[in-house]
């Protein structure tokens, strides 16, 4: 049977329909109306933040490029990023850290918290002792500011590491109790050694401050530590 004159035209029309179905009505350089409206709201939301112009532009450019690449699948900005408020908060907070990066960041924050706690306790203790006993105020050694500082720094790092070691981790083999106890004892012994060594520093390198100064420092550190605990929601500390 011979082909009719209309069959080539029908074939061409079919090919055009298939080609049209494979590409969106908008080209790959133009956002859909819904996504464009989302980006308009996003731009307004970011402008209300304290982010720098560079960070705002980088976030908007990255989002626009992603939407242009994904919208031909029918994906909307809301599906990719959530609400404008949620995406704005995510941009402000920055990229999420990997579990390893988060653990490292938590370790340093916990170390700082415990170090401040020890420093506050020592300053409070030697401040009170300075008012009670004149001899303790004039003596040099463990109550020297350098010794207190060194002991607090090492103690903060050690306590944070000890918490990290003793904390249960589902991704690691369970640590036997005897090993935990052994490591705890060793950690305390090392800390005491550093405490004793720091107390032996010469007077010129390890001066003792007036009792009142120690009490003022303790009060300042107390409020600084409270702010730190609220800001980072710290729960892994001695108290």
C-alpha positions as a Markdown table, in Angstrom:
| # | Residue | x | y | z |
|---|---|---|---|---|
| 1 | Unk | 0.0 | 0.0 | 0.0 |
| 2 | Unk | 1.5 | 3.4 | -1.0 |
| 3 | Unk | 2.1 | 6.1 | 1.5 |
| 4 | Unk | -0.3 | 9.1 | 1.4 |
| 5 | Unk | 0.9 | 12.7 | 0.9 |
| 6 | Unk | -0.1 | 13.5 | 4.5 |
| 7 | Unk | 2.1 | 10.8 | 6.1 |
| 8 | Unk | 5.4 | 12.7 | 5.9 |
| 9 | Unk | 3.7 | 15.7 | 7.5 |
| 10 | Unk | 2.3 | 13.5 | 10.3 |
| 11 | Unk | 5.7 | 12.0 | 10.9 |
| 12 | Unk | 7.2 | 15.5 | 11.2 |
| 13 | Unk | 4.5 | 16.6 | 13.5 |
| 14 | Unk | 5.0 | 13.6 | 15.7 |
| 15 | Unk | 8.7 | 14.2 | 15.9 |
| 16 | Unk | 8.1 | 17.8 | 16.9 |
| 17 | Unk | 5.7 | 16.7 | 19.7 |
| 18 | Unk | 8.3 | 14.2 | 21.1 |
| 19 | Unk | 10.9 | 16.9 | 21.0 |
| 20 | Unk | 8.7 | 19.4 | 22.8 |
| 21 | Unk | 7.8 | 16.9 | 25.5 |
| 22 | Unk | 11.5 | 16.3 | 26.1 |
| 23 | Unk | 12.2 | 20.0 | 26.9 |
| 24 | Unk | 10.3 | 22.4 | 29.2 |
| 25 | Unk | 8.5 | 25.4 | 27.7 |
| 26 | Unk | 11.1 | 27.6 | 29.3 |
| 27 | Unk | 14.8 | 27.3 | 28.3 |
| 28 | Unk | 17.5 | 26.3 | 30.7 |
| 29 | Unk | 18.4 | 29.9 | 31.5 |
| 30 | Unk | 14.9 | 30.9 | 32.9 |
| 31 | Unk | 13.3 | 29.9 | 36.1 |
| 32 | Unk | 9.7 | 28.8 | 36.2 |
| 33 | Unk | 7.2 | 31.3 | 37.6 |
| 34 | Unk | 6.9 | 29.4 | 40.9 |
| 35 | Unk | 10.7 | 29.1 | 41.4 |
| 36 | Unk | 11.2 | 32.7 | 40.4 |
| 37 | Unk | 8.7 | 33.8 | 43.0 |
| 38 | Unk | 10.5 | 31.6 | 45.6 |
| 39 | Unk | 13.9 | 33.2 | 44.7 |
| 40 | Unk | 12.4 | 36.7 | 44.9 |
| 41 | Unk | 11.2 | 35.9 | 48.5 |
| 42 | Unk | 14.6 | 34.3 | 49.3 |
| 43 | Unk | 16.4 | 37.4 | 48.1 |
| 44 | Unk | 14.3 | 39.6 | 50.3 |
| 45 | Unk | 14.8 | 37.3 | 53.3 |
| 46 | Unk | 18.6 | 37.2 | 52.9 |
| 47 | Unk | 18.7 | 41.0 | 52.6 |
| 48 | Unk | 17.1 | 41.2 | 56.0 |
| 49 | Unk | 20.1 | 39.2 | 57.5 |
| 50 | Unk | 23.5 | 40.4 | 58.6 |
| 51 | Unk | 25.3 | 38.2 | 56.0 |
| 52 | Unk | 27.8 | 39.9 | 53.7 |
| 53 | Unk | 26.9 | 40.7 | 50.2 |
| 54 | Unk | 29.3 | 38.1 | 48.9 |
| 55 | Unk | 27.7 | 35.3 | 50.9 |
| 56 | Unk | 24.2 | 36.4 | 49.9 |
| 57 | Unk | 25.2 | 36.4 | 46.2 |
| 58 | Unk | 26.9 | 33.0 | 46.4 |
| 59 | Unk | 23.9 | 31.4 | 48.1 |
| 60 | Unk | 21.5 | 32.9 | 45.5 |
| 61 | Unk | 23.7 | 32.0 | 42.5 |
| 62 | Unk | 24.1 | 28.4 | 43.8 |
| 63 | Unk | 20.3 | 28.0 | 44.3 |
| 64 | Unk | 19.5 | 29.4 | 40.9 |
| 65 | Unk | 22.0 | 27.1 | 39.2 |
| 66 | Unk | 20.5 | 24.1 | 41.0 |
| 67 | Unk | 17.0 | 25.0 | 40.2 |
| 68 | Unk | 17.8 | 25.5 | 36.5 |
| 69 | Unk | 19.3 | 22.1 | 36.4 |
| 70 | Unk | 16.4 | 20.4 | 38.3 |
| 71 | Unk | 13.2 | 22.2 | 37.4 |
| 72 | Unk | 12.8 | 20.4 | 34.1 |
| 73 | Unk | 12.0 | 17.3 | 36.2 |
| 74 | Unk | 9.2 | 19.1 | 37.8 |
| 75 | Unk | 11.1 | 19.8 | 40.9 |
| 76 | Unk | 10.3 | 23.0 | 42.8 |
| 77 | Unk | 12.4 | 25.2 | 45.0 |
| 78 | Unk | 10.1 | 24.4 | 48.0 |
| 79 | Unk | 10.8 | 20.7 | 47.5 |
| 80 | Unk | 14.5 | 21.2 | 47.3 |
| 81 | Unk | 15.0 | 23.8 | 50.1 |
| 82 | Unk | 11.9 | 23.8 | 52.3 |
| 83 | Unk | 10.3 | 27.1 | 53.2 |
| 84 | Unk | 12.1 | 30.4 | 52.6 |
| 85 | Unk | 12.6 | 30.7 | 56.4 |
| 86 | Unk | 14.2 | 27.2 | 56.6 |
| 87 | Unk | 16.5 | 27.9 | 53.7 |
| 88 | Unk | 17.5 | 31.3 | 55.1 |
| 89 | Unk | 18.5 | 29.7 | 58.4 |
| 90 | Unk | 20.4 | 27.0 | 56.6 |
| 91 | Unk | 22.4 | 29.6 | 54.7 |
| 92 | Unk | 23.1 | 31.6 | 57.8 |
| 93 | Unk | 24.4 | 28.5 | 59.6 |
| 94 | Unk | 26.5 | 27.4 | 56.7 |
| 95 | Unk | 27.2 | 23.9 | 55.3 |
| 96 | Unk | 26.5 | 21.1 | 57.8 |
| 97 | Unk | 29.6 | 19.5 | 59.2 |
| 98 | Unk | 30.4 | 15.9 | 58.8 |
| 99 | Unk | 30.1 | 13.7 | 61.9 |
| 100 | Unk | 33.9 | 13.8 | 62.3 |
| 101 | Unk | 34.1 | 17.6 | 61.9 |
| 102 | Unk | 31.2 | 18.0 | 64.4 |
| 103 | Unk | 32.9 | 15.7 | 66.9 |
| 104 | Unk | 36.2 | 17.7 | 66.6 |
| 105 | Unk | 34.3 | 21.0 | 67.0 |
| 106 | Unk | 32.5 | 19.5 | 70.1 |
| 107 | Unk | 35.8 | 18.4 | 71.6 |
| 108 | Unk | 37.3 | 21.9 | 71.5 |
| 109 | Unk | 34.1 | 23.5 | 72.8 |
| 110 | Unk | 34.0 | 21.0 | 75.6 |
| 111 | Unk | 37.7 | 21.5 | 76.4 |
| 112 | Unk | 37.2 | 25.2 | 76.6 |
| 113 | Unk | 34.2 | 24.8 | 78.9 |
| 114 | Unk | 36.0 | 22.4 | 81.3 |
| 115 | Unk | 39.1 | 24.5 | 81.2 |
| 116 | Unk | 37.2 | 27.6 | 82.2 |
| 117 | Unk | 35.5 | 25.7 | 84.9 |
| 118 | Unk | 38.8 | 24.5 | 86.4 |
| 119 | Unk | 40.2 | 28.0 | 86.1 |
| 120 | Unk | 37.2 | 29.5 | 87.9 |
| 121 | Unk | 37.4 | 27.0 | 90.7 |
| 122 | Unk | 41.1 | 27.6 | 91.3 |
| 123 | Unk | 40.7 | 31.4 | 91.2 |
| 124 | Unk | 37.8 | 31.2 | 93.6 |
| 125 | Unk | 39.7 | 28.8 | 95.9 |
| 126 | Unk | 42.9 | 30.9 | 96.1 |
| 127 | Unk | 40.9 | 34.1 | 96.3 |
| 128 | Unk | 39.1 | 32.9 | 99.4 |
| 129 | Unk | 42.2 | 31.4 | 100.9 |
| 130 | Unk | 44.0 | 34.7 | 100.3 |
| 131 | Unk | 41.5 | 36.5 | 102.5 |
| 132 | Unk | 41.5 | 33.8 | 105.2 |
| 133 | Unk | 45.2 | 33.3 | 105.4 |
| 134 | Unk | 47.8 | 36.0 | 104.7 |
| 135 | Unk | 50.5 | 33.3 | 104.5 |
| 136 | Unk | 48.7 | 31.6 | 101.6 |
| 137 | Unk | 48.4 | 34.9 | 99.8 |
| 138 | Unk | 52.1 | 35.6 | 100.0 |
| 139 | Unk | 53.2 | 32.1 | 99.1 |
| 140 | Unk | 54.2 | 31.2 | 95.6 |
| 141 | Unk | 53.6 | 27.9 | 93.8 |
| 142 | Unk | 50.3 | 26.3 | 93.1 |
| 143 | Unk | 48.4 | 29.6 | 93.5 |
| 144 | Unk | 50.6 | 31.4 | 90.9 |
| 145 | Unk | 48.6 | 32.6 | 87.9 |
| 146 | Unk | 50.7 | 30.7 | 85.4 |
| 147 | Unk | 50.4 | 27.5 | 87.3 |
| 148 | Unk | 46.6 | 27.9 | 87.5 |
| 149 | Unk | 46.4 | 28.7 | 83.8 |
| 150 | Unk | 48.5 | 25.7 | 82.7 |
| 151 | Unk | 46.7 | 23.3 | 85.0 |
| 152 | Unk | 43.3 | 24.5 | 83.8 |
| 153 | Unk | 44.2 | 24.3 | 80.1 |
| 154 | Unk | 45.7 | 20.7 | 80.4 |
| 155 | Unk | 42.8 | 19.7 | 82.7 |
| 156 | Unk | 40.2 | 21.0 | 80.2 |
| 157 | Unk | 41.7 | 19.2 | 77.3 |
| 158 | Unk | 42.1 | 16.0 | 79.4 |
| 159 | Unk | 38.6 | 16.0 | 80.8 |
| 160 | Unk | 37.1 | 16.5 | 77.3 |
| 161 | Unk | 39.2 | 13.7 | 75.9 |
| 162 | Unk | 38.3 | 11.4 | 78.8 |
| 163 | Unk | 34.5 | 12.1 | 78.2 |
| 164 | Unk | 35.0 | 11.4 | 74.6 |
| 165 | Unk | 36.8 | 8.1 | 75.4 |
| 166 | Unk | 34.3 | 7.0 | 78.0 |
| 167 | Unk | 31.2 | 7.9 | 76.0 |
| 168 | Unk | 29.5 | 5.0 | 74.3 |
| 169 | Unk | 29.8 | 4.9 | 70.5 |
| 170 | Unk | 27.7 | 2.5 | 68.5 |
| 171 | Unk | 30.2 | 2.7 | 65.6 |
| 172 | Unk | 33.2 | 1.5 | 67.7 |
| 173 | Unk | 33.9 | -1.6 | 69.7 |
| 174 | Unk | 32.8 | -1.5 | 73.3 |
| 175 | Unk | 35.6 | -0.5 | 75.6 |
| 176 | Unk | 36.0 | -2.8 | 78.7 |
| 177 | Unk | 35.3 | -1.2 | 82.0 |
| 178 | Unk | 38.8 | -2.1 | 83.4 |
| 179 | Unk | 40.4 | -0.2 | 80.5 |
| 180 | Unk | 38.1 | 2.9 | 81.2 |
| 181 | Unk | 39.1 | 2.8 | 84.9 |
| 182 | Unk | 42.8 | 2.5 | 84.0 |
| 183 | Unk | 42.7 | 5.4 | 81.5 |
| 184 | Unk | 40.9 | 7.5 | 84.1 |
| 185 | Unk | 43.6 | 6.9 | 86.7 |
| 186 | Unk | 46.4 | 7.6 | 84.3 |
| 187 | Unk | 44.7 | 10.8 | 83.2 |
| 188 | Unk | 44.5 | 12.0 | 86.8 |
| 189 | Unk | 48.1 | 11.1 | 87.4 |
| 190 | Unk | 49.3 | 13.0 | 84.4 |
| 191 | Unk | 47.2 | 16.0 | 85.4 |
| 192 | Unk | 48.7 | 15.9 | 89.0 |
| 193 | Unk | 52.2 | 15.7 | 87.6 |
| 194 | Unk | 51.6 | 18.8 | 85.5 |
| 195 | Unk | 50.0 | 20.6 | 88.5 |
| 196 | Unk | 53.1 | 19.8 | 90.6 |
| 197 | Unk | 55.5 | 20.8 | 87.9 |
| 198 | Unk | 53.7 | 24.1 | 87.2 |
| 199 | Unk | 53.8 | 25.0 | 90.9 |
| 200 | Unk | 57.6 | 24.7 | 90.9 |
| 201 | Unk | 58.0 | 27.5 | 88.3 |
| 202 | Unk | 60.1 | 30.5 | 89.5 |
| 203 | Unk | 58.3 | 33.5 | 91.1 |
| 204 | Unk | 59.0 | 35.7 | 88.1 |
| 205 | Unk | 57.2 | 33.4 | 85.7 |
| 206 | Unk | 54.5 | 32.4 | 88.1 |
| 207 | Unk | 53.4 | 35.4 | 90.2 |
| 208 | Unk | 50.5 | 35.1 | 92.7 |
| 209 | Unk | 47.8 | 37.8 | 92.2 |
| 210 | Unk | 46.0 | 39.5 | 95.1 |
| 211 | Unk | 43.0 | 37.6 | 96.5 |
| 212 | Unk | 40.5 | 40.2 | 95.3 |
| 213 | Unk | 41.8 | 39.9 | 91.8 |
| 214 | Unk | 41.3 | 36.2 | 91.8 |
| 215 | Unk | 37.7 | 36.6 | 93.0 |
| 216 | Unk | 37.0 | 39.1 | 90.3 |
| 217 | Unk | 38.5 | 36.8 | 87.6 |
| 218 | Unk | 36.4 | 33.9 | 89.0 |
| 219 | Unk | 33.2 | 36.0 | 88.7 |
| 220 | Unk | 34.0 | 37.0 | 85.1 |
| 221 | Unk | 34.8 | 33.4 | 84.1 |
| 222 | Unk | 31.6 | 32.2 | 85.7 |
| 223 | Unk | 29.4 | 34.5 | 83.5 |
| 224 | Unk | 31.6 | 33.7 | 80.4 |
| 225 | Unk | 31.0 | 30.0 | 81.0 |
| 226 | Unk | 27.3 | 30.4 | 81.4 |
| 227 | Unk | 27.1 | 32.3 | 78.0 |
| 228 | Unk | 29.2 | 29.6 | 76.4 |
| 229 | Unk | 27.0 | 26.8 | 77.7 |
| 230 | Unk | 23.9 | 28.5 | 76.4 |
| 231 | Unk | 25.4 | 29.3 | 73.0 |
| 232 | Unk | 26.7 | 25.8 | 72.3 |
| 233 | Unk | 24.2 | 23.8 | 74.4 |
| 234 | Unk | 27.1 | 22.1 | 76.2 |
| 235 | Unk | 26.1 | 19.1 | 78.3 |
| 236 | Unk | 29.4 | 17.2 | 78.5 |
| 237 | Unk | 31.1 | 18.9 | 81.4 |
| 238 | Unk | 31.9 | 18.2 | 85.0 |
| 239 | Unk | 29.1 | 20.6 | 86.1 |
